[in-house]
Amino acid sequence: MTIKIGIVGVGKIARDQHLPAIAANPAFELVGVASRSGGTVDGAPTFTDLDALAAGVPGLEAVSICTPPQDRHTIVRAALNRGLHVMLEKPPGASLSEIADLPGLAATKNVALFSTYHSREAPAVAPAKAWLADKTITAVRVRWKEDVRHWHPGQAWIWEPGGLGVFDPGINALSSLTKILPAAPFIVRADLSFPSNRATPIAAQLDLTDVAGLSISVELDWRHLDKEMWEIAVDTTAGPLLLLGGGAKLDIAGTKTEDPDPHAEYAGLYRRFAELVPRREVDFDLAPIKLIADAFMLGRRIEVEAFEDQPAK
């Protein structure tokens, strides 16, 4: 039997990734969407909010929440209280405190809850984790640099409190990092660059370590107009490992693999959600967003030039 699923929040990520992934997975049937902005999807009835979606679609079983993080907590709690299985687009919420009780609520309601980090499903991440499991790591360098105007055109919510700024893509780097490293990293220093007219950072330089004293540097930048990069370089006593393309490509000591499928990550997420739903299990990892919260707690604020969605001509 297929899982009757709805989408709450019909924006860029829902259209680019969630809708194709649902359409390609026979475990799911898209039965409706909810959009405050009036976004529609061919073949699916549209409602204004979760309550209207649940009332208008008999037998609704699950929802994917794709709204901005500032709106998410109330929606997720309402869905869980309705007995719906919930899949969350990253980040799982706007703050740690508001999401802390969600796994417990899901367990009480006997429904599945899945906090997703799509970069972990990139095809090279699992092989990288497996290779590093028994290696001695000597240093890690992360560079995640892209052009915000290309990936988030006109999306004002990312610049508001709770929108995370550069940590919106940066959580992809941190989720992959926490997945592949054998020991949990933590932040010791953070320099956060805030545009003078924005409430969230446009760039960040992070220094992390672990209980063994490993040196981990992370560079995040949303002002990168040249060739974009999403890479994690790991030095080990057995040779270097390099994750490229956000985890699509892997180079271990000169041996390269590559998977250019642009939908592989979200296909993996929906395969996992299809496993969780019948088991009514919770998969809710806070490690990446904890690092972001720590970056804000420890971060030194550096004011930089104002940012406008449309560059001056």
C-alpha positions as CSV (number, residue, x, y, z in Angstrom):
1,M,0.0,0.0,0.0
2,T,1.2,3.5,-0.8
3,I,1.6,6.2,1.8
4,K,-0.7,9.2,1.2
5,I,1.5,12.2,1.7
6,G,1.1,16.0,1.5
7,I,3.6,18.8,1.3
8,V,3.3,21.9,3.5
9,G,5.2,24.8,1.9
10,V,5.4,24.9,-1.9
11,G,8.6,26.8,-2.5
12,K,11.8,26.3,-4.5
13,I,13.1,23.2,-2.6
14,A,9.7,21.5,-2.7
15,R,9.5,22.0,-6.5
16,D,13.1,21.2,-7.2
17,Q,13.5,18.1,-5.1
18,H,10.5,16.9,-3.0
19,L,8.0,16.7,-5.8
20,P,10.3,14.8,-8.2
21,A,11.4,12.4,-5.4
22,I,7.8,11.7,-4.4
23,A,6.8,11.1,-8.0
24,A,9.6,8.7,-8.5
25,N,8.9,6.6,-5.4
26,P,6.0,4.1,-5.6
27,A,5.8,4.0,-1.8
28,F,4.2,7.4,-1.9
29,E,1.1,9.1,-3.4
30,L,1.0,12.9,-3.3
31,V,-2.6,13.7,-2.3
32,G,-2.4,17.4,-1.6
33,V,-0.3,20.5,-0.8
34,A,-0.6,23.4,1.5
35,S,0.7,26.8,0.6
36,R,0.2,30.2,2.2
37,S,1.6,31.9,-1.0
38,G,-0.9,30.2,-3.3
39,G,1.6,27.8,-4.9
40,T,-0.1,25.0,-6.8
41,V,1.0,21.6,-8.0
42,D,-0.5,20.0,-11.1
43,G,-2.8,17.1,-10.1
44,A,-2.8,17.8,-6.4
45,P,-5.5,19.9,-4.6
46,T,-4.1,23.0,-2.9
47,F,-5.1,24.2,0.6
48,T,-4.0,27.3,2.6
49,D,-2.6,25.4,5.6
50,L,-2.1,22.1,7.3
51,D,-5.6,22.1,9.0
52,A,-7.3,22.6,5.7
53,L,-5.1,20.0,4.0
54,A,-5.9,17.4,6.7
55,A,-9.6,18.2,6.6
56,G,-9.8,18.2,2.8
57,V,-7.9,15.0,2.1
58,P,-9.4,11.9,3.7
59,G,-6.8,9.3,4.7
60,L,-3.9,11.7,4.7
61,E,-1.1,9.8,6.5
62,A,2.1,11.8,6.2
63,V,3.4,15.3,5.5
64,S,6.7,16.8,4.3
65,I,7.3,20.2,6.0
66,C,9.1,22.5,3.6
67,T,8.3,25.9,5.1
68,P,10.9,28.4,6.3
69,P,12.2,27.2,9.7
70,Q,10.7,30.2,11.6
71,D,7.2,28.8,11.0
72,R,7.9,25.2,11.4
73,H,7.5,24.3,15.1
74,T,3.7,25.0,15.3
75,I,3.1,23.1,12.1
76,V,5.1,20.1,13.1
77,R,3.4,19.8,16.5
78,A,0.0,20.2,14.9
79,A,0.8,17.4,12.4
80,L,2.1,15.0,15.1
81,N,-0.9,15.7,17.3
82,R,-3.1,14.8,14.3
83,G,-1.3,11.4,14.1
84,L,0.5,12.2,10.9
85,H,4.0,11.0,10.1
86,V,6.3,13.9,9.6
87,M,9.4,14.5,7.4
88,L,11.2,17.8,8.0
89,E,13.3,19.7,5.5
90,K,16.5,21.0,7.0
91,P,17.0,22.7,9.4
92,P,14.5,20.9,11.8
93,G,13.6,24.3,13.4
94,A,14.6,27.8,14.2
95,S,15.9,27.0,17.7
96,L,17.1,24.0,19.7
97,S,14.6,24.6,22.5
98,E,11.5,24.5,20.3
99,I,12.4,21.2,18.7
100,A,13.7,19.4,21.8
101,D,10.4,17.8,22.6
102,L,9.4,16.7,19.1
103,P,10.9,13.2,19.2
104,G,9.1,12.5,22.5
105,L,5.8,13.8,21.1
106,A,6.2,11.6,18.0
107,A,6.8,8.6,20.1
108,T,3.8,9.4,22.3
109,K,1.6,9.7,19.2
110,N,3.2,6.5,17.7
111,V,4.1,8.1,14.4
112,A,7.3,8.5,12.4
113,L,9.4,11.7,12.6
114,F,12.4,12.3,10.3
115,S,14.8,15.3,10.5
116,T,16.4,15.2,7.1
117,Y,19.9,16.4,6.0
118,H,20.0,15.7,2.3
119,S,23.7,16.0,1.9
120,R,24.2,12.9,4.0
121,E,22.4,11.0,1.2
122,A,25.0,12.1,-1.4
123,P,26.4,8.9,-2.9
124,A,30.0,9.4,-1.7
125,V,29.2,10.1,2.0
126,A,28.6,6.5,3.1
127,P,31.8,5.2,1.4
128,A,33.8,8.1,3.0
129,K,32.4,7.3,6.4
130,A,33.3,3.6,6.0
131,W,36.8,4.3,4.8
132,L,37.5,6.7,7.7
133,A,36.1,4.5,10.4
134,D,39.5,2.8,11.2
135,K,41.8,5.6,10.0
136,T,43.9,8.0,12.0
137,I,42.7,11.5,11.0
138,T,45.3,14.3,11.2
139,A,43.3,17.3,9.9
140,V,40.0,18.3,8.2
141,R,39.3,21.3,6.0
142,V,35.8,22.2,4.8
143,R,35.1,24.8,2.1
144,W,31.4,25.5,1.3
145,K,31.2,28.5,-1.0
146,E,28.4,29.5,-3.3
147,D,26.4,32.5,-4.6
148,V,23.3,33.2,-2.5
149,R,21.7,35.1,-5.4
150,H,21.7,32.0,-7.5
151,W,20.4,29.5,-4.8
152,H,18.1,31.8,-2.8
153,P,16.9,34.6,-5.1
154,G,14.5,37.0,-3.3
155,Q,14.1,34.7,-0.3
156,A,14.0,37.3,2.5
157,W,13.4,34.8,5.3
158,I,17.0,33.6,5.2
159,W,18.1,37.0,6.4
160,E,15.7,37.2,9.3
161,P,16.4,35.8,12.8
162,G,15.9,32.0,12.6
163,G,16.7,32.0,8.9
164,L,20.3,31.0,9.6
165,G,21.9,33.0,6.7
166,V,25.0,31.2,5.4
167,F,24.3,28.3,7.7
168,D,21.3,27.4,5.6
169,P,23.7,25.8,3.1
170,G,26.3,25.4,5.8
171,I,24.2,22.9,7.6
172,N,24.8,20.6,4.6
173,A,28.5,20.8,5.2
174,L,28.1,20.2,8.9
175,S,25.7,17.3,8.5
176,S,28.1,15.5,6.2
177,L,31.0,16.3,8.5
178,T,29.3,14.9,11.6
179,K,28.3,11.8,9.5
180,I,31.7,10.9,8.3
181,L,33.9,11.6,11.3
182,P,34.3,8.8,13.9
183,A,34.3,11.2,16.8
184,A,31.8,14.1,17.4
185,P,33.3,17.5,16.7
186,F,32.6,20.7,18.6
187,I,33.3,24.4,18.0
188,V,36.0,26.3,19.7
189,R,36.0,29.6,17.7
190,A,33.7,31.3,15.2
191,D,34.0,34.5,13.2
192,L,30.6,35.4,11.7
193,S,30.4,38.1,9.0
194,F,27.1,40.0,9.1
195,P,26.1,42.4,6.3
196,S,25.3,45.8,7.9
197,N,21.7,45.5,6.7
198,R,21.0,41.9,7.6
199,A,20.3,39.9,10.8
200,T,22.0,36.7,9.8
201,P,25.6,36.0,8.6
202,I,26.7,35.9,5.0
203,A,30.0,34.1,5.8
204,A,31.5,32.2,8.6
205,Q,35.0,30.9,9.6
206,L,34.8,28.1,12.2
207,D,37.4,26.2,14.1
208,L,36.4,22.9,15.5
209,T,38.1,20.0,17.4
210,D,37.2,16.8,19.1
211,V,38.2,15.0,22.3
212,A,41.4,13.9,20.7
213,G,42.3,17.5,19.7
214,L,41.8,17.1,15.9
215,S,42.1,20.4,13.9
216,I,39.0,21.1,11.8
217,S,38.5,24.3,9.8
218,V,35.3,25.2,8.2
219,E,34.9,28.1,5.7
220,L,31.3,29.1,4.7
221,D,30.7,31.9,2.2
222,W,27.6,33.1,0.3
223,R,29.4,35.7,-1.7
224,H,31.3,33.3,-3.9
225,L,30.8,34.4,-7.5
226,D,33.5,32.3,-9.1
227,K,33.5,28.6,-9.4
228,E,31.3,27.3,-6.5
229,M,32.7,24.7,-4.2
230,W,31.3,22.2,-1.7
231,E,34.2,20.1,-0.4
232,I,35.5,18.3,2.7
233,A,39.2,17.4,2.7
234,V,40.4,14.9,5.3
235,D,44.1,14.1,5.9
236,T,44.9,10.7,7.4
237,T,48.0,8.7,8.0
238,A,46.8,6.3,5.2
239,G,46.5,9.2,2.7
240,P,44.0,11.9,1.9
241,L,40.2,11.7,1.3
242,L,38.4,14.4,-0.6
243,L,34.6,14.8,-0.9
244,L,33.6,17.1,-3.8
245,G,30.4,18.4,-5.2
246,G,28.7,18.2,-1.8
247,G,29.4,14.5,-1.6
248,A,28.7,13.5,-5.2
249,K,32.3,12.8,-5.9
250,L,34.9,11.0,-3.8
251,D,38.7,10.9,-4.2
252,I,40.6,8.5,-1.9
253,A,44.3,8.6,-2.3
254,G,43.8,9.4,-6.0
255,T,41.0,6.8,-6.7
256,K,38.0,8.7,-7.8
257,T,34.2,7.9,-8.0
258,E,31.4,10.1,-9.1
259,D,27.6,10.1,-9.3
260,P,26.1,13.2,-11.1
261,D,22.5,12.3,-10.4
262,P,21.0,15.6,-9.1
263,H,18.0,13.9,-7.4
264,A,19.9,11.1,-5.7
265,E,20.0,12.7,-2.3
266,Y,16.2,13.3,-2.0
267,A,15.5,9.9,-3.4
268,G,17.5,8.5,-0.6
269,L,15.6,10.6,2.0
270,Y,12.2,9.3,0.7
271,R,13.5,5.7,0.7
272,R,14.4,6.2,4.4
273,F,11.1,7.9,5.2
274,A,9.3,4.9,3.6
275,E,11.1,2.6,6.0
276,L,10.3,4.7,9.1
277,V,6.6,5.2,8.4
278,P,5.4,1.5,8.8
279,R,7.8,1.1,11.7
280,R,6.5,4.3,13.3
281,E,10.1,5.2,14.2
282,V,11.9,8.4,15.0
283,D,15.1,9.5,13.2
284,F,15.9,12.9,14.6
285,D,19.6,14.0,14.8
286,L,20.4,17.3,16.3
287,A,24.2,17.2,15.8
288,P,24.4,19.6,12.8
289,I,22.0,22.3,14.2
290,K,23.8,22.1,17.6
291,L,27.0,23.1,15.9
292,I,25.2,26.1,14.3
293,A,23.7,27.1,17.7
294,D,27.2,26.9,19.2
295,A,28.6,29.0,16.4
296,F,26.2,31.8,17.3
297,M,26.9,31.4,21.0
298,L,30.7,31.5,20.5
299,G,30.8,33.7,17.4
300,R,32.6,37.0,17.1
301,R,30.4,39.3,15.0
302,I,32.1,41.1,12.1
303,E,30.2,43.7,10.2
304,V,30.7,43.7,6.5
305,E,29.2,45.6,3.6
306,A,25.5,45.6,3.0
307,F,24.0,42.9,0.9
308,E,21.2,43.5,-1.7
309,D,19.4,40.7,-3.6
310,Q,20.1,42.7,-6.8
311,P,23.6,43.9,-7.1
312,A,24.2,47.6,-7.9
313,K,24.6,48.3,-11.5
